[in-house]
Each structure stands twice: as C-alpha cells, then as structure tokens.
Amino acid sequence: MFSTKISSRTALTFAAGLTLAGCNLAPKYVRPELPVAPSGPTGPAYAAGNAANAIVPADTAWEAFFTDDRLRGVIRLALDNNRDVRIAVANVAQARAQYRVQRADLFPTIGATGSATYQKSPFGAVGGGVGGVGGGTGGGTGGVGGGTGTGGGTGGGTGGAGTAVTGSGRADIYSANVGISAWEIDLFGRIRNLTQAQQEAYFAAEENRNAAQVSLISETATAWLTMAADQDRLKIAQDTERAFGQTLKLTQDRFRIGIASELEVRQARTTYDQARSDIADATTLIAQDQNALNLLAGTTVTQDLLPARMPDKTPTLENLPANLSSEVLLRRPDVAAAEHNLIAANANIGAARAAFFPNISLTAAFGTLSLGLSNLFGSGSQQWSVAPSITQPIFDFGRNKGNLQYA
C-alpha cells in the first residue's frame, strides 16, 4: 500500500515539474523602433530643447477639458448609450471570458465518476474490472470453476483487477473514482503561448474600448460645438434678414418718390432674399447637427442639453509645452492595442512551433472497486491507475507548417 501511494504521487509530481520547467518556443518580443528621425529638426523656427528635459504631462480626465455643463451631460449620455461603445465593452467581456477558458487548459480537470455493473453468465465464474477516469467498463470471464478472472478497461482508463465469483451466474461490480483525463503536459509551451495570446487579445480589446470612448468624446464635442456655432449663424442670419428687410422697404419708398432707381430696388431685394436663404440653410444645419448628436448619444438629447449659442468661454486645450516628450504617443489607446496584438502574434508563433514537438498527456485515477455496495469504501478495495501517453506528429500533409506560416 505504501509503495502504491509513492508511485502515483511521484508520477503527478513529475508531470507538474515538466509543466513548470517547460521551454518556450515563442520569439523574444522586442518593441519595434519608431519610424522617426534620430533627432528633431533644428533652426530658428524650432524652440531649443533636449530629450533629457522633455515634459510628459500627467493623465487628465476628459471633464477637465470642457467647461460647459450641458456639453458634459451630452458626453456622459453618449458614453452610456452609444452603440459602438457598447459593442466595444461587450468585446472586452468576450475577450476576458475567452482568456479564462484558455487559461483553464494549463491545469488538469479533476472529475469524479461512479459506476455499477451487473453481470450474469451461464458459466460458473465471472470476472470483471472497471477502467479509470475517461474509460469505459472492462469485463472478462474466468475459467469454468476457476479461481481468478481477468478484467480490462476500454476507453481512456485502465482496467481494474478482475475478481472471480464461483458457483453463481451473477456478479455485481461497483466502483468510484476521482482523477484527471487526458491532461496535456505543456512541456513545449503550446498552451502557455495560447494563453498569453488570448491575454494580449483581452488587453487589446480594452484599449480598443478606450479608443472608441476617446473618439466618441471628440466627435460628440465637435457635433455639440458645431450646433452651437450654427445657432449663432442662425441668429446672425435673422438679424441680417431684419436689417435687409428694412433696407428694402426704405429703397422701395425712395423709388416711389423718385429718388431711387429700379436697379437699386432689385439689388436690395436680392440681398434680402439671400438673407432669407441663409436663415433656411442655418435652420437645416441645426436640424442635421441635432440628428448627429442623437446618433452619437444613442438616444434623443433633451432640449436642456442642447446649445442655444456658442459658450462665452469656448472649451479649448491648454497650450502645450514646446518641449513635449514624444512618449505621449505611446499613451494613445490605438497604439497600445497594436502593441498588444503584436505580442499576441509572437505568442501564436510559439504555439505553432510547439505543434511540431511531441504532445504528452496524462490520465490518472484513484478510487475503489468492490463486488458489494456495502464494501465499496472498505479496506482492500482501493484501486489506482496512471496512463501517460505521447503523440509525435510524423506526417500531417503540411498542416503544422501552414499554421506556422499563418502565425
């Protein structure tokens, strides 16, 4: 009994050690060099500065850039309801779930099985054995009147020891097992690289969500300010229309008393009609601006959040320092997402390379086997099985080579 426990424990420890000490066939990731000149331009048009004193501004929330509460309200409404952002958020949740699924392959799946086999034979003795986890039920028939039967497992498990029953034509066999089935020992890093690739895809999805939010904030602010500018344009067009209307009336009065020509009347009417046309154009633009805001917000923007005119204090960015570090470009979410995708591609190369090497898996079980249900957990009913396997690809018609080239 003592030697049995040592053997199974040693096998599991050896498998875990192989997994932890496995090699990694992925290329070493090196961040690509930026496609820029080694030094910046110089001359009287450029302020003096050096990289050592370059300024890296602190991260600032978007609320700090906008002073109008109505604009802030529209942006919050868009962030909560915009369909593109909601899709990006759903993609993050999907990538997170896929990462968890892939990561689970690093560890063995432990399962419990129980079985009962009822046999009846025309012979005087029946022998039976039960396979381990992942297998089926084995059975054998001993010699007539004999003392020992032989059992064999089928499926993925290992058959238990057979037991003969003499003098009767029936045998009931009960078993209960706990074990692992076909756990791949990641000796060459295939699963680890697939897990890293899925993790980087998850990180890239998060950055894509951030990029969608930044783009939405910019587009919403632009649409809101455009509508405010068009409101001012409408007000100017209305004031101009009133002024030209008075001019037209005055010119017509002068024409009636003979101190203005018909040409002057026609010119005044043309100017007045142009002002009326400007009002119609501005009204159409405002309606289009409102439709654009509703589309960006994913819902109808209420009237209290719409601009009536351009704010007195136009929201603008603060003046950027002359010696601004180019590292700020690395904070762009689209750049960060591209880098995560590049790291994921490196990991996929490692997984594709590992497919050329042997695949080692382990099936193991420990449990009990008895001819009576009452003795299933009694002394002397223990059984165990350890079944390692190795598969080496020999000829796959170019499948692995094609996967490597694709990666």
Beta strands, then each sheet from edge to edge (+ up, - down):
strand 1: 110-120
strand 2: 125-130
strand 3: 137-140
strand 4: 165-166
strand 5: 170-185
strand 6: 359-370
strand 7: 382-391
sheet 1: 1+ 5- 6+ 7-
sheet 2: 3+ 2- 4+
end
